[in-house]
Structure formats: C-alpha cells, structure tokens
Amino acid sequence: MPAPLFEYVAWFRDETLPPEDQDYEWPGIIYIRTHTLESARAWGDHLAQTCLDRFLWSSVEPYLEVPPAGQPVAIDGEELTASQIGW
C-alpha cells in the first residue's frame, strides 16, 4: 500500500513586481507521498527552496483523492527541479 498523500501549498513573493500586482504573491501546489504531515511539510519546504521567488510560508493537508491531472507528485526524499514542479 502506498504512503498517504498530502497536498502541500507554498506561498511565494516575486519581489521584481510591485506589491499591488496580482502576481506579487502567489501559491504553488504539489502533492507529496509520505507517512506524516510533518514529513510532508519538511519535504515540501525543502523543494520550495528551489523556486527563484522568495518562499514565505506553507500549509499541508491530507489529500484523500487522486491528484489533479498534471499536478506534480513527489515521494518523500525525491528531488524534483523547479521546472518539474512548475514554480
């Protein structure tokens, strides 16, 4: 049986844009297979550091459905590039 799935949302800031721009702060979503919420957050935060924009904060929730088509899924410990993730 595969490990549980978690939805990880990281918020970023593009400091090259003015604060009033709608893309100044933006969310990035990935799905992570791991055994605990804490390990999903830790691995997601690690991957979020690959983004060129400034990482602000993150949230994690258990995800009980199939991830949406095209959304990246990482296994705990699996390195993904920013381009593979889409941020």
Beta strands, then each sheet from edge to edge (+ up, - down):
strand 1: 5-13
strand 2: 25-33
strand 3: 54-62
strand 4: 73-75
sheet 1: 3+ 1- 2+ 4+
end
